[in-house]
Amino acid sequence: MTRAVVAHIEHGGRVGRGAVAALLAMGTLMGLGCRSIERVGVAPERLQESIDDALVSQGLWPARYRRPAEGVQGVIRELDLNAAPEPVESHAARVASRALEDEADGDAAVLGLDRPGAYLSEGPGSLVFFEDKAPWRQWKDWPPERQPTSVFKFISARRHAPLPRLRSSDRGRNVPVLELERTWFAFYDVPAPSRRGVVLLIPGMLGTPGPVIEALVIALRVDGWAILRMWSHPSRFTEKISFNIDPRDGLGEEAQRIADVLGNRAAECAYAAQAAFAHLENLDPRLRDAPRVGLGMSGGAMVMPTVIARESSRYAGAVLIGGGADFWTIADRSNYQDMIDAVRSVWTAGSPTERDGADLSAEYLRRAPLDPYHTAASLVGKPTLLLHAAADRAVPAVQGDLLWERLGRPERWAWPVGHEMLFVMLPGQFQSIIEWLDRSVPGAAAVRHSPSP
C-alpha cells in the first residue's frame, strides 16, 4: 500500500506507515452466510451449475436497493484521471468534502428511482479513499507500465432498518435510509491482439501488500494479461462488529446473526467484481471473449471462490495465495484479530471451551452458503492453483488445508513458512505463476504476446 492511501477509520484518520507495514499480507477476517448448501451426492460435473442455481433460486445473495434486470447490484462511477482535485488541508474541510462525495454517490446509487433516500456513509473501521490523496493520483509520475488505463468505483446501497442520524433536510420526512458502500478499481489494459485474458486481482486487507501487487501487475501485463485490480475490499469490509455469544442459550441464533451480518461483506466483493467486468465489457465488447482468471491474495484469496460463484461460467481458473475456508474460525483464531479489531466475539458466560468454538463454527457453516467452504464448488473442475504457508497463523494453515480439500485438492505449492514470509517470497514465484497461467488457462496460450507498436 502506498503512503498516500488514506483510511476513513473511526475518526477519519490515516493509516500510518508503521501500521501498513504491520498489515502486509494480512488475511481478511470476514464471513458470509444464511443457509447451507451441501455438496454430498452431487456429481463433480454438476457442482458449478448446482451451486449457482441454488444461490440464485433460494435467494441467498443479500439484497441491494437497486436491482436492475441484468443482475448488477449497483452503479459504476468513472474517476477522471486527468482531473486535479483541490488538496484538502484541514479535518473540517475533509468532512465537508466527504459529505458532498457521499451525496453524489448516494444520488448515483438510486439514479432513476422515484424517492431518493438519506445516505448513511461507512462507519468505524471502514476504509474509504479520499479523492485528493488516492494512490492513483500519482499516475502521471508513474512509468507507462504502472499507469492504469482507467479508474472507477462501484457504489451500492442497501436499506438500513434502524433510524440513524439523518441529514437535517430529511428529518421528519418518511424517506428510506440507505447504507452506502464503495469499492475502487483500476483497469490495466494491454493491446487487444496480444491480450491473453483478464486477471481479477483482489488484494489482502487494506489493499496490501502494495509493493508486491505493483510488481505483479507489471509482470502480468508484460506477459499480455490485462488486470482488473480491486484497490481494496469494499469500504465496509472492515467495519467494526461484535457478537455476544452465550452457549447456554444455544448457538443457532447468534450463528445466524453472524452469518447475516457478515454476509454482506463477501457478497459485496462479488457484486463489485461483477459490475466492474460488465462496465469494462460494455466499453470494449472484445473483453467478453477473453479468458477471465481470479487471483486473490490473503483476504482476496478467501473471498475469491464467492466472487467466482456469482458468475462462475465466466471464469476460466483461479490462483489463490494464502487463503482459507470457514471465515468465522479464521476470524476467531487469527493472530491478527487484536490488531485488526474488526470482528469481535464476546462470550458472556465466560471463556469458551474448544468444543464451544467448534460448535459455533459448525452452526455458522450450516448457515453460510457463501463461505468458501461451500462456494469452492464453483471452482471444482477449473484450473486452480493454491500457494500455501504451512506455518500460517494469520489465515491458520489448517483453514488453508480445508479450502484445498473443498476445492478437490487441486495443484498446490506449499512452503514451511508463515503468512508474512509467503508474501515476502512471492515475487520470486511470479514467473512460475505466469507460466502456470499460460499453460493451464483455456485460451490463454493461443495468444502469443507481441510488443506494443
C-alpha positions in Angstrom: 0.0 0.0 0.0 1.4 3.4 -0.9 1.7 6.1 1.8 -0.9 8.2 0.1 -3.7 5.7 0.9 -6.0 7.3 3.5 -8.3 5.2 5.6 -11.5 6.6 7.0 -11.3 4.7 10.2 -13.1 5.7 13.4 -12.1 9.3 13.3 -11.3 9.7 9.7 -7.6 9.2 10.4 -4.7 8.0 8.2 -3.2 4.6 8.2 0.3 5.2 9.4 3.3 3.7 7.6 4.1 1.6 10.6 0.6 0.2 10.7 0.7 -0.5 7.0 4.0 -2.5 7.4 2.3 -4.5 10.2 -0.6 -5.2 7.9 1.3 -6.5 5.0 -0.1 -9.6 3.5 -2.9 -9.7 6.1 -5.8 -12.2 5.7 -9.3 -10.9 6.0 -11.4 -11.9 9.0 -14.9 -11.7 7.4 -17.6 -14.2 6.6 -20.9 -14.7 4.9 -23.9 -16.9 5.0 -27.6 -17.7 5.5 -28.3 -21.4 4.8 -26.3 -24.5 4.0 -25.7 -25.9 0.5 -24.4 -29.5 0.8 -22.1 -30.9 -1.9 -22.7 -34.5 -0.8 -24.2 -36.6 -3.6 -23.7 -34.1 -6.3 -21.7 -35.3 -9.3 -18.5 -33.2 -9.9 -19.6 -32.0 -13.3 -22.8 -30.7 -11.8 -21.2 -28.8 -8.8 -20.8 -25.4 -10.5 -24.3 -25.5 -12.0 -25.9 -26.7 -8.9 -24.4 -24.1 -6.6 -25.1 -21.3 -9.0 -28.7 -22.3 -9.4 -29.2 -22.8 -5.7 -27.7 -19.5 -4.7 -29.9 -17.6 -7.1 -33.1 -19.7 -6.8 -33.1 -19.7 -3.0 -32.5 -16.0 -2.7 -29.2 -16.5 -0.8 -27.5 -13.4 -2.2 -28.1 -10.4 0.1 -30.4 -7.8 -1.3 -29.4 -4.3 -2.5 -31.6 -1.3 -3.0 -31.0 -1.1 -6.8 -31.5 -4.4 -8.6 -31.7 -3.9 -12.4 -32.7 -6.8 -14.6 -29.2 -7.6 -15.7 -28.3 -8.6 -12.2 -25.7 -5.8 -11.4 -26.3 -4.7 -7.8 -25.2 -1.0 -8.0 -23.6 1.6 -10.3 -20.2 2.5 -11.6 -18.7 6.0 -11.5 -15.7 6.7 -13.6 -13.0 8.8 -12.0 -11.3 11.4 -14.1 -7.5 10.6 -14.0 -6.8 14.0 -15.6 -8.6 16.0 -13.0 -6.5 17.6 -10.3 -8.7 17.9 -7.1 -8.0 20.6 -4.7 -5.9 19.5 -1.8 -7.9 19.2 1.5 -5.8 20.6 4.2 -8.0 20.5 7.4 -10.1 17.9 9.0 -13.2 20.1 8.8 -12.7 20.7 5.1 -12.2 17.0 4.6 -15.5 16.2 6.4 -17.3 18.7 4.3 -15.8 17.3 1.1 -16.6 13.8 2.2 -20.3 14.8 2.8 -20.5 16.1 -0.8 -19.0 12.9 -2.1 -21.5 10.8 -0.1 -24.3 12.9 -1.6 -23.1 12.4 -5.1 -22.5 8.7 -4.6 -25.9 8.2 -3.0 -27.7 10.0 -5.8 -25.9 7.8 -8.3 -26.8 4.7 -6.4 -30.5 5.4 -6.6 -30.5 7.0 -10.0 -33.8 6.5 -11.8 -35.8 5.8 -8.6 -38.7 8.0 -7.6 -37.7 8.6 -4.0 -34.1 9.1 -3.1 -33.2 8.5 0.5 -31.0 9.7 3.2 -27.4 8.4 2.8 -25.5 6.8 5.6 -21.8 6.6 5.0 -19.4 4.0 6.2 -18.9 3.6 10.0 -15.9 2.9 12.3 -13.3 0.6 10.9 -14.3 1.2 7.3 -11.8 2.2 4.6 -12.5 5.0 2.1 -10.2 6.5 -0.4 -10.3 10.3 -0.4 -10.1 11.7 -3.9 -7.3 14.2 -3.2 -5.0 11.6 -1.6 -5.9 8.5 -3.5 -2.9 6.4 -4.7 -3.9 6.5 -8.4 -3.5 10.3 -8.3 0.2 9.7 -8.6 -0.3 8.1 -12.0 1.2 10.9 -14.0 4.5 10.3 -12.3 4.5 6.6 -12.9 6.2 4.9 -15.9 3.9 3.6 -18.6 3.9 0.1 -17.3 2.4 1.2 -14.0 -0.2 3.6 -15.3 -3.8 2.3 -15.2 -6.0 2.7 -18.3 -8.9 3.8 -16.1 -10.0 4.1 -12.5 -13.6 3.8 -11.3 -15.7 2.9 -8.3 -18.6 0.7 -7.7 -21.4 2.1 -5.4 -24.1 0.1 -3.8 -26.9 0.9 -1.4 -29.0 -1.2 1.0 -31.8 -0.3 3.3 -30.8 0.5 6.9 -33.6 -0.7 9.2 -33.0 1.4 12.4 -33.2 5.2 12.1 -29.7 6.6 12.1 -28.6 10.2 12.0 -30.2 11.9 9.1 -29.3 15.0 7.1 -31.2 18.0 8.5 -33.3 18.3 5.3 -34.6 14.7 5.8 -35.6 14.9 9.5 -39.3 14.4 9.9 -39.8 13.0 6.4 -40.6 9.4 5.5 -37.6 8.6 3.5 -35.6 5.4 3.1 -32.3 5.4 4.8 -29.6 3.8 2.6 -26.2 2.5 3.7 -23.7 3.3 1.0 -20.7 1.1 0.2 -17.9 1.8 -2.3 -15.3 -0.3 -4.0 -12.5 1.2 -6.0 -10.9 -0.4 -9.1 -8.1 0.2 -11.6 -8.0 -1.4 -15.0 -4.7 -2.0 -16.7 -5.2 -3.0 -20.4 -2.9 -4.4 -23.0 -3.3 -4.1 -26.8 -6.1 -6.4 -27.9 -4.1 -8.5 -30.4 -1.7 -9.6 -27.6 -4.2 -9.9 -24.8 -4.1 -13.3 -23.2 -7.1 -12.6 -20.9 -8.1 -10.6 -17.9 -6.9 -11.2 -14.3 -9.2 -10.0 -11.5 -6.7 -9.2 -8.7 -8.1 -8.9 -5.2 -5.6 -7.9 -2.6 -5.2 -8.6 1.1 -6.6 -6.4 3.9 -6.5 -2.7 3.1 -5.0 -3.3 -0.3 -1.9 -5.0 1.0 0.9 -5.9 0.1 1.1 -2.8 -2.2 4.6 -3.1 -3.5 4.2 -6.8 -4.3 0.9 -6.1 -6.1 2.5 -3.3 -8.1 5.3 -5.6 -9.3 2.8 -8.4 -10.1 0.7 -6.0 -12.2 3.8 -5.1 -14.3 4.8 -8.8 -14.7 1.4 -9.9 -15.8 1.0 -7.0 -18.2 4.3 -7.7 -19.9 3.1 -11.3 -20.5 -0.1 -10.0 -22.1 -2.6 -10.2 -19.3 -4.9 -7.2 -18.7 -5.6 -6.6 -14.9 -8.8 -5.6 -13.2 -7.4 -4.5 -9.8 -9.6 -4.1 -6.7 -7.7 -1.4 -4.8 -9.0 -2.9 -1.5 -12.0 -4.9 -0.3 -15.3 -2.9 -0.3 -15.3 0.0 2.1 -17.4 -1.6 4.9 -15.4 -4.9 4.8 -13.5 -3.9 8.0 -16.4 -2.1 9.7 -16.4 -2.9 13.4 -18.9 -5.5 14.6 -19.1 -7.6 17.8 -21.2 -10.6 18.7 -22.4 -11.6 22.1 -22.4 -15.4 22.5 -23.9 -17.4 25.3 -23.8 -21.2 24.7 -26.4 -21.6 27.5 -29.0 -20.0 25.1 -28.0 -22.2 22.2 -25.6 -21.2 19.4 -28.0 -21.2 16.5 -29.5 -17.8 16.9 -26.2 -16.0 17.2 -24.6 -18.1 14.5 -27.4 -16.9 12.2 -26.8 -13.3 13.2 -23.0 -13.7 12.4 -23.9 -15.2 9.0 -26.4 -12.5 8.3 -24.3 -9.5 9.4 -21.0 -10.7 7.8 -22.8 -12.0 4.7 -22.9 -8.6 3.1 -19.1 -8.3 3.2 -18.2 -11.2 0.9 -21.2 -10.7 -1.3 -20.3 -7.1 -1.8 -16.9 -8.3 -3.2 -18.8 -10.4 -5.7 -21.2 -7.6 -6.6 -18.4 -5.2 -7.2 -16.4 -7.5 -9.4 -19.5 -8.4 -11.5 -20.3 -4.8 -12.1 -16.7 -3.9 -12.9 -16.5 -6.5 -15.5 -19.9 -5.5 -17.0 -18.7 -1.9 -17.2 -15.4 -2.9 -19.0 -17.1 -5.2 -21.4 -19.7 -2.5 -22.3 -16.8 -0.3 -23.2 -14.8 -3.0 -25.1 -17.0 -5.9 -26.1 -13.9 -7.9 -27.1 -13.3 -8.4 -23.4 -16.3 -10.7 -23.2 -14.4 -13.4 -25.1 -11.2 -13.0 -23.2 -10.4 -15.7 -20.6 -11.1 -14.5 -17.1 -9.0 -15.6 -14.1 -9.4 -14.7 -10.4 -6.1 -14.1 -8.5 -6.6 -13.5 -4.8 -4.0 -12.7 -2.1 -4.8 -13.5 1.6 -8.2 -11.9 2.2 -8.6 -11.7 -1.5 -8.0 -15.5 -1.8 -10.6 -16.1 0.9 -13.4 -14.3 -0.9 -12.4 -15.3 -4.4 -14.5 -18.5 -4.5 -17.5 -16.5 -3.6 -16.7 -13.9 -6.2 -16.4 -16.6 -8.8 -19.6 -18.3 -7.7 -21.5 -15.1 -8.6 -20.9 -15.9 -12.3 -18.8 -19.0 -12.4 -19.3 -19.7 -16.1 -17.3 -16.5 -16.9 -14.1 -17.6 -15.1 -11.6 -20.0 -16.6 -9.5 -20.5 -13.4 -8.0 -19.1 -10.3 -4.8 -18.6 -8.3 -5.4 -18.4 -4.5 -2.5 -17.2 -2.3 -2.6 -17.6 1.4 -6.4 -18.2 1.6 -8.6 -20.4 3.6 -12.2 -21.6 4.2 -14.6 -21.1 7.2 -14.4 -17.3 7.7 -15.7 -17.5 11.3 -13.0 -19.9 12.5 -10.3 -17.8 10.8 -11.7 -14.7 12.5 -11.7 -16.4 15.9 -8.2 -17.9 15.6 -6.2 -15.5 13.5 -3.2 -13.9 15.3 -4.2 -10.6 13.6 -7.5 -10.5 15.5 -6.4 -7.9 18.1 -4.6 -5.7 15.6 -7.5 -5.5 13.1 -10.3 -5.4 15.7 -12.9 -5.6 13.1 -14.8 -8.7 14.2 -15.2 -9.4 17.9 -16.8 -12.3 19.8 -17.8 -11.7 23.4 -18.6 -14.9 25.3 -20.9 -13.7 28.0 -20.8 -16.9 30.1 -17.0 -16.9 30.5 -14.2 -18.2 28.4 -15.3 -20.6 25.7 -14.1 -24.2 25.6 -12.6 -25.7 22.5 -15.9 -27.5 22.0 -17.8 -24.3 22.2 -15.7 -22.8 19.4 -16.1 -25.9 17.2 -19.9 -26.0 17.8 -20.2 -22.3 16.8 -18.2 -22.9 13.7 -20.4 -25.8 12.7 -23.6 -23.8 13.3 -22.2 -20.9 11.3 -21.2 -23.1 8.3 -24.7 -24.6 8.3 -26.0 -21.0 7.7 -23.2 -19.7 5.5 -23.7 -20.8 1.9 -21.4 -18.1 0.6 -18.5 -19.1 2.7 -15.7 -20.6 0.5 -16.4 -23.9 2.4 -19.4 -24.1 0.0 -18.6 -21.8 -2.9 -15.3 -23.7 -3.5 -17.6 -26.0 -5.5 -17.8 -23.3 -8.2 -14.1 -23.9 -8.9 -14.1 -27.7 -9.0 -13.0 -28.8 -12.4 -11.5 -25.4 -13.3 -7.7 -24.9 -13.4 -6.9 -23.8 -9.8 -3.5 -23.2 -8.2 -3.0 -22.6 -4.4 0.1 -21.1 -2.8 0.1 -22.2 0.9 2.1 -21.3 4.0 2.2 -24.4 6.2 3.0 -22.4 9.3 0.4 -19.7 8.7 -1.2 -18.2 11.8 -2.9 -15.2 10.2 -5.1 -17.3 8.0 -4.5 -20.5 10.0 -2.8 -23.2 7.9 -5.5 -25.7 8.9 -8.1 -23.5 7.2 -5.9 -23.3 4.1 -5.9 -27.1 4.1 -9.7 -27.1 4.4 -10.0 -24.8 1.4 -7.7 -27.1 -0.6 -9.9 -30.1 0.3 -13.1 -28.3 -0.6 -11.6 -27.4 -4.0 -11.0 -31.1 -4.7 -7.2 -31.0 -3.9 -6.0 -29.0 -7.0 -2.4 -28.2 -7.6 -0.8 -26.6 -4.6 2.7 -25.2 -3.8 3.4 -25.2 -0.1 6.3 -23.8 2.0 7.1 -24.3 5.7 6.7 -20.6 6.4 4.2 -18.1 8.0 1.8 -15.8 6.3 4.1 -12.8 6.0 7.0 -14.8 4.7 4.8 -16.3 2.0 4.3 -12.8 0.5 7.9 -11.8 1.0 8.8 -14.8 -1.1 6.0 -14.2 -3.6 7.9 -12.1 -6.2 10.3 -15.0 -6.7 7.3 -17.0 -7.8 5.9 -14.5 -10.3 7.4 -16.2 -13.4 6.2 -19.7 -12.2 2.7 -18.3 -11.7 2.6 -16.7 -15.1 3.9 -19.9 -16.8 1.2 -21.8 -14.9 -1.5 -19.4 -16.2 -0.2 -19.5 -19.8 -0.3 -23.3 -19.9 -3.4 -24.0 -17.7 -6.0 -21.4 -18.6 -8.0 -22.4 -21.7 -7.4 -20.0 -24.5 -4.6 -18.1 -22.9 -1.8 -20.0 -24.6 -3.3 -19.3 -28.0 -2.4 -15.7 -27.8 1.3 -15.0 -28.1 2.4 -11.7 -26.6 3.9 -9.3 -29.0 5.4 -5.9 -28.1 3.1 -2.9 -28.3 3.6 -0.9 -31.5 
